[in-house]
Amino acid sequence: MQVLAGWDGDIYTYGSSTYGEIPMTITLNGQAEAIADACTIATLLAEKGYGDRKIAVALNQEFVPKGQYASTTLKPDDELEIVAPMPGG
């Protein structure tokens, strides 16, 4: 599991963001991942450096359209898969 830098009981930092909530755990690409409470898919993708890369996202085995990334809030124990196409397939 990833340890969050700067967690001090009530406030912690993750990447470039600061949160006031205690972190929760999801499964990201098969690995436990501590993230901020009320984190959206869009926020997580930005923190992970996906930017404008072409990817597909599944939340609890359901495809999530790109237009819903910013409005889809992750919950404890969610399973998120991020898949990027491989050239030369």
C-alpha positions in Angstrom: 0.0 0.0 0.0 1.2 3.5 -0.8 2.0 5.6 2.3 0.7 9.1 2.1 3.4 11.8 2.6 2.6 14.4 5.1 -0.4 12.8 6.8 -0.8 14.5 10.2 -4.1 13.2 11.6 -6.4 15.8 10.1 -4.5 17.1 7.1 -2.3 15.3 4.6 -0.8 15.8 1.2 -1.0 13.5 -1.8 1.0 14.6 -4.8 0.4 18.3 -5.2 -3.0 18.3 -3.4 -3.8 18.8 0.3 -6.8 17.2 1.9 -8.5 17.5 5.3 -10.1 14.1 5.4 -8.6 10.8 6.5 -7.6 8.7 3.5 -9.5 5.7 2.3 -8.3 2.6 0.4 -9.3 1.4 -3.1 -7.8 -1.2 -5.4 -6.0 0.4 -8.3 -4.9 -1.9 -11.1 -4.9 -4.8 -8.6 -2.9 -3.0 -5.8 -4.2 -1.4 -2.6 -4.0 2.4 -2.9 -4.6 5.0 -0.2 -6.5 8.0 -1.7 -8.3 11.1 -0.4 -11.9 10.8 0.8 -14.2 12.2 -1.9 -11.5 11.8 -4.6 -12.9 11.7 -8.2 -11.5 9.6 -11.0 -10.3 12.8 -12.7 -8.4 13.9 -9.7 -6.8 10.5 -9.3 -5.8 10.3 -13.0 -4.2 13.8 -12.7 -2.3 12.8 -9.6 -1.1 9.6 -11.3 0.2 11.6 -14.3 -2.2 10.3 -16.9 -3.0 13.8 -18.2 -4.3 13.7 -21.8 -3.1 10.1 -22.5 -5.6 7.8 -24.2 -6.9 5.4 -21.6 -9.9 3.4 -20.6 -11.2 3.3 -17.0 -13.3 0.6 -15.4 -14.8 1.1 -11.9 -16.0 -2.1 -10.3 -15.9 -3.8 -13.7 -18.0 -1.2 -15.4 -16.6 1.1 -18.2 -16.7 4.7 -17.2 -17.0 7.2 -20.1 -14.4 10.0 -20.1 -17.1 12.6 -19.7 -18.0 11.2 -16.2 -14.4 11.1 -14.7 -14.9 14.5 -13.0 -18.3 13.6 -11.6 -17.5 10.1 -10.4 -16.5 10.0 -6.8 -14.5 7.0 -5.6 -15.7 5.1 -2.5 -13.8 2.9 0.0 -13.1 -0.6 -1.5 -13.8 0.5 -5.1 -11.8 -1.4 -7.7 -10.4 0.9 -10.4 -8.6 -0.4 -13.5 -6.8 2.0 -15.8 -5.8 0.5 -19.2 -3.7 2.2 -21.8 -3.5 0.9 -25.4 -0.3 -0.7 -26.5 1.0 0.3 -30.0 1.8 -2.5 -32.4 -0.8 -4.9 -30.9 
